[in-house]
Amino acid sequence: MPRSNRSRRAKGQPDDAAAEGIERMMTGSRTVEWRRGHDWNVQPISVGQATKDYVCPGCSLPITVGTAHVVTWRADGVLGDASDLAARRHWHNHCWRIGVS
């Protein structure tokens, strides 16, 4: 009988490597940076992940679909993680780097 190339795991259950890959994609290469007197989570967004238009708070110019940029939110906010994440902002890479506010 020919050998099957299909996985023997239960249907709908990802293997460990796939689960780790998904987690890595969700968190990406998020870093924490000290800016403007606070810790900030900084998440890079690649060209492929940039699927919506945003307005950069640094320069007030649009960040268009397909433009790599960063998303930032407070890492040390007093109202909790959910509130900080809801207040996240999308910045041009350059605007975030030069610290325009």
N, C-alpha and C positions, 0 to 999 in steps of 0.2 A: 504494500500500500504506500502511495506517495506521502511524503512528509508535508504537513500543513505549516504555512508560515504565519498563521494567526496566533495571537497571544492566547494563553490559557486562562488569563485572569477573568474575573467576573465582568459581565457587560456593565458599562457605565461607571466603573471604578478605575480612576487613573492610577498608573504605577507611580512609585515614589519619585522617579526622575522627572516625569511629566508634572507632578504636583509641585516639585521644587522649581521647575522652569516657569510655571504659571506664577508662583509667588515672586520669583525674581523679576518677571515682567511687570507685575503689579507694583513692586517697590522700586524697581530699576536701580539706579545708582544714587539714590537719595543721600544727601549729605546734610550736615548741620553746620551752619555758618553763623558767625557773630557779626551782625550788621546793625547799624542804627541803635545801638544799645541793647539789643535783644538777640537771643538765639533764633535762627530761622531754619526751617526745613527747606531744602532746595532740591527740587526734582526736575531733571532735564527731560524735555519732551522732544522726541526725534521728529524728523520730517514726516515719517509714516504715521506717527501717533497724533500729529497736529491736524485734527479733523474739524475744528471749529474756528471761527474768527473771535478774537479778543481785542481789547484795547489795553495797551501797555500803560500802567500807572506812572511810569517814569517819564515818558515822552508824549503820552496821549495819542500816539499813532497806532494804527491797527496792526495786529499780528494776524496775518492772513493764513488760511488753510495751507498746509504744506510748509510752514515756516518753523524751523527748529527754535525752541525757546525754553524758558524755565518757569516752573510753577513754584511759588513760595508761600509758606504759611508759618506763623509763629510756632516755635517749639517750646516756648515757656509761658504761654498765655495763662491767665488766671481763671478763665471761664471754662477750661477743659479742652480736650483734644477735638471733640466734635465741633465746638464753636470755632476753634482755630482753623480747622479744615474747611469749614463753611466760609471762612473769610479769606481763603487763599486767592492769590492774584497771579496772573500770567504776565511775565516780563520778557522783553527782548533780552537776549543774552548780554548784549553790550550795555543796555541800561542797568541791568542788575549788577554787572561787573563794576561800572563806574560809580555806582551808588547814588544815582539820581533819585530823589524822592520829592 
